[in-house]
Structures are given as structure tokens and as C-alpha cells.
Amino acid sequence: MSSNPLRTRNVAVLLAGGVGARIGLAIPKQLIKVAGKTLLEHSLIALHHHPMVDEVMIMMAPGHLDAVSAIVKGGDYGKVTAILEGGETRNETTLKALDALGPDECHVLFHDAVRPLVSARIIEECFAALEHYPAVDVAIPSADTIIEVREDNTIAEIPPRAALRRGQTPQAFRSSVIKAAYVKAGQDPDFVATDDCTVVLRYSPEEPIVVVHGDERNMKVTEPIDVYLADKLFQLTSNDLPTPGTPEEYREALAGKTVVVFGGSYGIGADIAELAREHGAEVFTFSRSGTNTHVERRSDISDAARTVMEKTGRVDFVVNTAGVLPRGELIDTSEETIYNATEVNYLAPVFIAQVFFPLLKETGGSLLLFTSSSYTRGRSGYSLYSSAKAATVNLTQALADEWAGDRVRVNCINPERTGTPMRTKAFGQEPPGSLLESEVVARTSIDVLLSPQTGHIYDVRKDDPLAGLDEGASAGNAGNGA
């Protein structure tokens, strides 16, 4: 409930009543896993964690409420006040939700569970718009020409594209307005509507509906290919970064905790270690130059874990920034370089995950890996590096899925063009101000470690919109010598 009695209560309704017949699976499409979580949970996280949302109601397909209850219980979603069966149609589901809201006026936001990439910005603007308008829709301009066809599949009309928009969710309303529209709709024997704004437009035309600008990423998973596209969007596009903590919040979260950093002798790893140590964590750094730790050797990883446990008896956070950056055409690359690059850049994260998972399971901890913007597209001269970084991204998402039941979080940082010793060695001195500072990446890394999220690839960028487009930006962004 809202802590401010003067503010109207904001209720988010997660619509998950569909069965997803077009996906062709035995389970509802909202329970398909993408990037380590079900579509429903991704959408739930966006609503639940938004500061303007006071409570969340979930309307689920009949027969699947137990699955939703398990998700809510496992994720500690305290704002969820009800998990109810949806109706046979979208409109029936909305009516059930409106009945459950009770008689008091509130602001109600309806969102499709199969739009898992809804942004915090859209949610905020919907609630803000309700302060001035009785109803809100979310839409984006149409890049395609829309045509109207007759029953015989011939064109009847081509409306002007400039006036057309593609509708999305959420849709938001003052509860009294949407309830009144549905009362009138219930008196129409021919009532049919595919969304709630249509109900208001048709049966309460005197109530203006304002449009909030949506987002191309806010896609709806409907067809089998959409599952693939959603997964790639989670992988390839920036997710909203966790809110930066205050010094007091860092101290509260890190005091008495144990942080292990591989590749922590310099660069991003050293900055993460220093920041965690400043806020009360017990920090252990391991590297080839500092502790003679070879991350590509499972025995060295096991020795590191044993050292930490003997001194603190626990491991809360593990970070791997170790990496090597071989450059050159693959045809000219020696077998020794191939093995070393693959072992350090890919096998090391695998070994670290295997060795430290039992320890992180005991504390409900977090593993943080690092990739590079080169993982999105392999480039000449960086084939070994970029392919290993792509593998690291897939490893992150797979482990997040495997470990979700044990409440161990796994995320990945993708920093663009960061000033690290490894990058300087590869590219030489670069123009001042053109690179991210490693301290900025380190602070974001701490925020991600402390975040409840899992399975995410977080982009950390400079304000320059062209950052990452040049060849040099594709490699050497995150990592230290092994």
C-alpha cells in the first residue's frame, strides 16, 4: 500500500490469462523461460520493483496458479496482493481484476505478462499521466504502411501513416472510469473488444485517452520466433541498470560479507576490490601477477576457494575480470595462443562457477562475469576473444536458469571502451576522455552484485552515442591480465 495517504493508490495488474496456442507448447507462453526467468517473472519484476507501484495483482490462466505462487514465493515479491484466475477472454479477465480492486478509487495499470521488456520509464509516465487524464494508452509510431482489406483480401483503404500508432501495454486508468465503461459495455449484446482502451473509447467517449510513447523493445511474445527475439533483446540491449546505492546502503549491504575477485591486481578488478573493501567487505583478490593464481587451472581456483573459506567461512560475491586479448588473424595464430586464450577467457569462468557455486548457494550469493561489446559480432583480428565473450554471455544466462532455484544470481557486465592496462597494451594510448573510467565500471559492478536480478547482461556506456561503433571499441573493454 502507498505510504502517502494523500496519494491515490497505484495498482499494477499483470495479465497472464492467455494459453499461448500459437507458441505450440504445453504450458502457457508466459511461463516460457527467457534469459533465466519466465516471461511472467520478467514482467513482474518490472512492475514490482517500480517505486510508483504500491501493489501488484496477477491474473493467471486457470490451472496454473500454483506455478505463479511458486514464482512469487521464491522471489519474495511482497507487493503481490492477489493471484487470481483469469477469464476466458481478455475482457473477462479485466472484469475479474476490477472486481477484486474493491470500491475505492485507485489508479490501475494493466500490463501483458508476455511483454517482458517494459521499461521503468513507460510505467512512470503512465501513472504520471493519470494525474491529468482519466485513461492512458501506450503506443509507438508505425514504420510500416498499414492497409485495410476487404473480405476478398483486396485493399479497401490505406490510412495516412503519420496518424497511425501501434498499440502496446501497459494501459492505465482511473478505476472509476474503466469500471463505468465496462458497465456500459455489459449492456451491449454485441460487445467485443481486444483491449481496455477500446472499451473506454467506445462506451465512454467523453473520457479522453492520452498516449504515452512506448518502446520498440516492449514487444509482445506471440509467435515462436518472438521467443527467440525476446531472448536476443535481453542479451543484446541495455537493461535498466540497478539504481546506484548510497555510501550508507553500500556499507549496510557489504559489511561482514566476503568478496572474491579474480583478476583483481589492477584495472576494473582492483577497483571493484577497493570499493567493496571501503564499504566494509572482506575482500580477497587473486591474479597471476599478485598471487600466482592461474584462473585457467581448476586446482588454482579450488586453492583460492579453500583460502577464503579458511579465513572467513563464507563467500557472498564472486567476480571474474581476468582475461587476455590476443590480436591477429586466426590463420596466423599459434596453437599455444589458441589454447591460452580459450582457457583464460572461457574455461576460467566455467571453473570458477563450478568451484564456487556450493559456497554461493550457502549465502544466496552472486556471481559476476564480464564480456565485451565484441560479443555481438565477431570481427577480423579478434576471433578468439569475441567468440569467448559470446560464450560467456550464454554461460551467464544458462547458469542463471540452472541456479535460480538455489537463489544464486549470475549476471554479466558489458563495459564499452574502458581504460584498463589490458586495453592500453593492445591499443596504446588513446585520446583523453574517450574511454570509460574503470572506477565507473567498478561502481556499476557493485550495484549489479547487490541487485536481486539474475541472467542479465548490463551495458555500461559513456554518454557518447557513437561509443562502441569503431573497430577498437569491439575488444579490450573489460578484463585484466589473467
C-alpha positions in Angstrom: 0.0 0.0 0.0 1.1 3.6 -0.5 2.9 5.2 2.4 1.5 8.6 1.4 -2.3 8.7 2.4 -2.8 11.8 0.1 -1.7 9.9 -3.0 -4.1 7.7 -4.9 -3.2 4.1 -4.7 -1.4 2.7 -7.7 -2.2 -0.9 -8.6 -0.5 -2.8 -11.4 -2.4 -5.8 -12.8 -0.3 -8.4 -14.6 -2.5 -10.0 -17.3 -1.3 -13.6 -17.7 -4.5 -15.3 -18.6 -3.6 -16.5 -22.1 -2.7 -20.0 -23.1 -0.4 -19.2 -26.0 -1.7 -21.6 -28.5 0.3 -20.1 -31.3 3.6 -20.8 -29.5 2.8 -24.5 -29.7 3.8 -25.5 -26.2 2.0 -27.5 -23.4 2.4 -24.6 -21.0 1.2 -21.0 -21.2 3.6 -18.8 -23.1 4.0 -16.6 -20.0 5.8 -19.5 -18.3 8.4 -19.9 -21.0 11.9 -19.1 -19.7 13.9 -16.3 -21.4 17.2 -15.0 -20.0 17.0 -17.1 -16.9 13.4 -16.3 -15.9 9.9 -16.9 -17.1 8.3 -14.1 -19.2 5.8 -13.6 -16.4 8.6 -13.0 -13.8 10.5 -10.6 -16.0 7.3 -8.5 -16.3 6.5 -9.0 -12.6 10.0 -7.7 -11.7 9.5 -4.5 -13.8 6.2 -3.8 -12.0 7.1 -4.9 -8.5 10.4 -3.0 -8.3 9.0 0.2 -9.7 8.8 2.8 -6.9 5.4 4.1 -8.1 3.7 0.7 -7.9 2.0 0.1 -4.5 0.7 -3.3 -5.1 0.5 -6.0 -7.9 -2.3 -8.3 -8.8 -1.7 -11.3 -11.1 -4.4 -12.7 -13.3 -3.3 -16.2 -14.4 -4.6 -18.8 -16.7 -6.8 -21.4 -14.9 -4.9 -24.4 -13.8 -1.5 -22.6 -13.4 -1.9 -20.6 -10.3 0.5 -22.9 -8.3 3.3 -22.1 -10.7 2.8 -18.4 -10.2 2.6 -18.8 -6.4 5.9 -20.6 -6.5 7.5 -17.8 -8.5 6.1 -15.1 -6.1 7.2 -17.1 -3.0 10.7 -17.8 -4.4 11.3 -14.2 -5.5 10.0 -12.6 -2.3 7.6 -10.3 -4.2 5.9 -8.6 -1.2 3.8 -6.2 -3.3 1.8 -9.0 -4.8 -1.6 -8.9 -3.0 -3.6 -11.4 -5.1 -3.1 -14.2 -7.6 -6.4 -14.9 -9.3 -7.7 -17.0 -12.2 -8.3 -15.0 -15.4 -11.4 -15.3 -17.6 -11.9 -16.9 -20.9 -11.3 -13.6 -22.7 -9.2 -10.6 -22.1 -12.3 -8.5 -21.2 -13.5 -11.1 -18.7 -10.0 -11.1 -17.1 -10.1 -7.4 -16.8 -13.6 -7.5 -15.2 -12.3 -10.0 -12.6 -9.4 -7.8 -11.7 -11.7 -4.7 -11.4 -14.0 -6.6 -9.1 -11.0 -7.6 -6.9 -9.9 -3.9 -6.7 -12.8 -3.0 -4.4 -14.9 0.1 -4.4 -12.2 2.7 -3.5 -10.8 4.9 -6.3 -7.3 4.0 -7.4 -5.1 4.2 -10.4 -4.9 0.8 -12.2 -2.3 -0.2 -14.8 -2.9 -3.3 -16.9 0.2 -5.0 -18.5 0.5 -8.1 -20.6 2.8 -10.6 -18.9 4.2 -11.5 -22.3 5.7 -8.1 -22.8 8.7 -8.7 -20.5 10.9 -5.8 -21.7 8.6 -3.0 -20.5 10.7 -0.1 -19.2 10.5 1.8 -15.9 10.1 5.0 -18.0 6.9 3.8 -19.6 5.4 2.7 -16.2 6.3 6.1 -14.6 4.8 8.1 -17.5 1.6 6.1 -17.4 1.0 6.8 -13.7 2.1 10.4 -14.1 -0.4 10.9 -17.0 -3.3 9.7 -14.8 -2.8 12.8 -12.7 -4.2 14.8 -15.7 -6.1 12.3 -17.8 -8.6 9.6 -17.0 -7.1 6.9 -19.3 -3.7 6.2 -20.8 -2.6 4.1 -23.7 1.0 3.2 -24.8 1.9 3.2 -28.5 4.7 3.7 -31.0 4.7 5.1 -34.5 4.2 2.7 -37.3 7.3 2.3 -39.5 5.2 0.2 -42.0 2.3 1.3 -44.1 -1.0 0.0 -42.7 -3.6 -1.2 -45.1 -7.3 -2.0 -44.6 -8.6 -5.0 -46.6 -12.0 -6.3 -47.7 -13.3 -9.8 -47.1 -11.9 -10.8 -50.5 -8.4 -9.7 -49.5 -8.3 -6.6 -51.7 -7.3 -3.2 -50.4 -10.1 -1.1 -49.2 -8.1 1.8 -47.8 -4.6 3.0 -46.9 -4.8 5.4 -43.9 -2.2 8.1 -43.6 0.8 6.5 -41.7 1.6 9.7 -39.8 -1.6 9.5 -37.8 -1.2 5.8 -37.0 0.3 4.2 -34.0 1.0 0.6 -32.9 -0.6 -0.1 -29.6 1.2 -1.7 -26.7 0.7 -2.2 -23.0 0.5 -1.1 -20.3 -2.8 0.7 -20.4 -3.7 2.7 -17.3 -7.0 4.2 -16.0 -8.6 5.8 -13.1 -10.5 2.9 -11.7 -13.9 4.6 -11.7 -13.5 5.4 -15.4 -12.7 1.9 -16.6 -15.4 0.4 -14.3 -18.1 2.7 -15.7 -17.1 1.9 -19.3 -17.4 -1.8 -18.6 -20.8 -1.4 -17.0 -22.0 0.2 -20.3 -20.3 -2.4 -22.3 -22.1 -5.1 -20.4 -25.4 -3.7 -21.6 -24.3 -4.2 -25.3 -25.2 -7.7 -26.6 -22.6 -7.2 -29.4 -19.8 -6.1 -27.2 -16.4 -7.2 -28.5 -13.0 -5.5 -27.6 -9.4 -6.7 -27.8 -8.1 -4.2 -25.2 -9.3 -1.9 -22.4 -8.8 1.4 -24.1 -11.2 0.3 -26.8 -13.8 -0.2 -24.1 -13.4 3.4 -22.8 -13.2 4.9 -26.3 -16.4 3.1 -27.4 -18.6 3.3 -24.3 -17.2 6.4 -22.5 -16.2 8.6 -25.5 -16.3 11.7 -23.4 -13.2 10.5 -21.4 -10.0 11.5 -23.2 -7.3 8.9 -23.6 -3.8 10.2 -23.7 -1.0 8.3 -25.4 2.4 7.7 -23.8 5.3 6.9 -26.1 6.2 3.2 -26.0 9.3 1.4 -27.0 10.3 -0.9 -29.8 11.8 -3.2 -27.2 8.4 -3.5 -25.5 7.5 -6.4 -27.8 4.8 -9.0 -27.3 5.7 -12.6 -27.4 3.1 -14.2 -29.6 4.7 -16.3 -32.3 7.5 -18.9 -31.8 10.1 -16.5 -33.4 9.2 -13.9 -30.7 10.7 -16.2 -28.0 14.0 -16.1 -29.9 13.8 -12.3 -30.5 12.9 -11.6 -26.8 15.9 -13.7 -25.7 18.2 -11.8 -28.0 16.8 -8.4 -26.9 17.6 -9.4 -23.3 21.1 -10.4 -24.4 21.9 -7.6 -26.8 20.2 -4.5 -25.5 20.9 -2.5 -22.4 18.7 -3.4 -19.5 17.9 -0.7 -17.0 20.9 -0.6 -14.7 20.3 -1.1 -10.9 19.8 2.2 -9.0 23.2 3.3 -7.7 23.5 2.9 -4.0 24.4 5.5 -1.4 27.5 5.0 0.8 25.3 4.1 3.7 23.5 1.5 1.5 26.8 0.0 0.3 28.0 -0.3 3.9 24.8 -1.9 5.1 24.9 -4.4 2.2 28.6 -5.2 2.2 29.6 -5.1 5.9 30.6 -8.5 7.1 30.3 -10.0 3.6 33.1 -11.8 1.7 34.0 -10.7 -1.9 36.3 -12.8 -4.1 37.8 -11.1 -7.2 39.8 -12.9 -9.9 41.9 -10.6 -12.0 42.0 -8.2 -9.1 45.5 -6.9 -9.2 44.8 -3.9 -11.4 42.1 -2.3 -13.7 38.4 -2.9 -13.1 39.0 -5.9 -10.8 41.3 -3.8 -8.5 38.7 -1.0 -8.4 35.9 -3.4 -7.5 38.0 -4.8 -4.7 38.9 -1.4 -3.4 35.3 -0.1 -3.5 34.0 -3.3 -1.7 36.7 -3.0 0.9 36.0 0.6 1.6 32.4 -0.3 2.5 33.2 -3.0 5.0 33.6 -6.2 2.9 36.3 -8.7 3.5 37.9 -8.8 0.0 40.2 -11.5 -1.5 41.9 -10.8 -4.8 43.6 -13.5 -7.0 45.7 -13.0 -10.1 48.7 -14.4 -11.9 50.8 -11.4 -11.0 49.6 -11.0 -7.5 49.0 -14.5 -6.1 50.4 -16.7 -8.9 46.8 -17.8 -9.5 46.1 -19.2 -13.0 42.4 -18.9 -13.5 42.5 -21.5 -16.3 43.6 -24.1 -13.7 40.8 -25.7 -11.7 43.3 -26.6 -8.9 44.2 -22.9 -8.5 40.6 -21.9 -8.3 40.0 -24.6 -5.7 43.0 -23.4 -3.7 41.6 -19.8 -3.8 38.2 -21.0 -2.5 39.9 -23.0 0.3 42.0 -20.0 1.3 38.9 -17.8 1.6 36.8 -20.3 3.5 39.6 -21.0 6.0 39.7 -17.2 6.8 36.1 -16.2 6.7 34.0 -19.3 6.4 31.7 -17.8 3.7 31.6 -16.4 0.2 28.9 -13.9 -0.8 30.2 -12.4 -4.0 32.5 -13.7 -6.7 33.8 -11.5 -9.6 35.9 -12.6 -12.6 37.5 -9.8 -14.6 40.6 -11.9 -15.7 41.2 -12.1 -19.4 43.7 -12.0 -22.2 43.4 -10.2 -25.6 45.2 -11.9 -28.4 45.1 -10.0 -31.7 45.7 -11.1 -35.2 44.3 -13.3 -38.0 43.3 -16.8 -36.8 45.2 -18.4 -39.7 48.4 -17.0 -38.2 47.7 -17.8 -34.6 49.8 -20.4 -32.8 48.2 -23.4 -31.1 49.6 -22.2 -27.8 47.9 -18.8 -28.2 44.6 -20.5 -29.1 44.6 -22.8 -26.1 45.7 -20.0 -23.7 43.0 -17.6 -24.9 40.3 -20.2 -24.8 41.3 -21.4 -21.4 41.6 -18.0 -19.8 38.7 -16.3 -21.4 36.2 -19.1 -21.3 37.2 -22.2 -19.3 38.2 -20.0 -16.3 34.6 -18.7 -15.8 33.4 -22.3 -16.1 35.8 -23.5 -13.4 35.0 -20.5 -11.2 31.3 -21.2 -11.5 31.7 -24.9 -10.7 34.0 -24.4 -7.7 32.2 -21.5 -6.1 28.5 -22.5 -6.7 28.3 -24.6 -3.4 29.6 -21.7 -1.4 27.4 -19.1 -3.1 24.4 -21.4 -2.5 25.0 -21.3 1.2 24.8 -17.5 1.3 22.4 -16.8 -1.6 25.2 -15.0 -3.2 26.1 -13.6 -6.6 28.5 -14.3 -9.4 29.5 -11.5 -11.8 31.2 -12.2 -15.1 32.5 -9.8 -17.8 32.0 -9.7 -21.5 32.9 -7.2 -24.2 30.9 -5.4 -26.9 32.7 -7.6 -29.4 30.5 -10.5 -28.4 27.6 -9.1 -30.5 29.5 -9.5 -33.8 32.8 -11.2 -34.4 35.4 -9.0 -36.1 38.6 -9.6 -38.0 41.6 -9.9 -35.7 39.6 -10.7 -32.6 38.1 -14.1 -33.4 39.3 -15.9 -30.3 38.4 -13.0 -27.9 35.0 -12.1 -29.3 33.8 -15.8 -29.6 34.9 -16.5 -26.0 33.0 -13.4 -24.8 29.9 -14.5 -26.7 30.2 -17.8 -24.9 30.4 -16.0 -21.6 27.1 -14.3 -22.2 25.4 -17.6 -22.9 27.1 -19.1 -19.9 25.7 -16.3 -17.8 22.1 -16.9 -18.9 22.3 -20.7 -18.7 23.7 -20.6 -15.1 21.1 -18.0 -14.1 18.5 -20.5 -15.2 20.2 -23.5 -13.6 20.8 -21.8 -10.3 17.5 -19.8 -9.9 16.0 -22.5 -7.6 19.0 -22.1 -5.3 18.7 -18.3 -5.3 22.2 -17.8 -6.6 22.4 -14.8 -9.0 24.5 -14.6 -12.1 24.9 -11.5 -14.2 27.4 -10.1 -16.8 28.8 -6.6 -17.3 29.5 -5.4 -20.8 31.6 -2.2 -20.5 32.4 -0.3 -23.6 35.9 1.1 -24.3 37.3 1.1 -20.7 40.7 2.4 -19.8 42.4 -0.7 -18.5 46.0 -1.9 -18.7 45.0 -4.7 -21.0 43.4 -2.3 -23.4 46.4 0.1 -23.3 48.7 -2.9 -24.1 46.6 -3.8 -27.0 45.8 -0.4 -28.5 48.3 2.0 -27.0 47.4 5.5 -25.6 44.0 6.8 -26.8 42.6 10.3 -26.7 41.8 11.5 -23.1 38.1 11.4 -22.3 37.4 8.8 -25.0 37.3 5.8 -22.6 35.1 4.9 -19.7 36.9 5.1 -16.4 37.4 1.7 -14.7 36.1 3.2 -11.4 32.7 3.9 -13.1 32.5 0.2 -14.2 33.5 -0.9 -10.7 30.7 1.0 -9.1 28.2 -0.3 -11.5 29.6 -3.8 -10.8 28.9 -3.4 -7.1 25.3 -2.3 -7.9 24.8 -5.4 -10.0 26.3 -7.7 -7.4 23.9 -6.3 -4.8 20.9 -6.3 -7.2 18.2 -9.1 -6.9 18.4 -9.5 -10.7 19.8 -12.6 -12.4 20.6 -13.6 -16.0 21.1 -10.0 -17.3 23.8 -8.5 -19.5 24.3 -4.9 -18.4 25.8 -2.4 -20.8 27.9 0.3 -19.2 28.4 3.2 -21.7 29.8 6.7 -21.9 27.3 9.3 -22.9 28.7 9.3 -26.4 26.0 7.6 -28.6 28.7 6.5 -31.0 30.7 4.7 -28.4 31.3 1.1 -29.4 30.8 1.6 -33.1 34.5 1.8 -34.0 36.7 -1.2 -34.5 38.8 -0.5 -31.4 35.7 -0.5 -29.2 35.0 -4.1 -30.0 37.7 -5.6 -27.8 39.7 -5.0 -24.7 36.9 -3.3 -22.8 36.7 -5.5 -19.7 39.5 -7.5 -18.3 42.8 -7.7 -16.8 45.7 -10.0 -17.3 45.0 -13.4 -16.0 
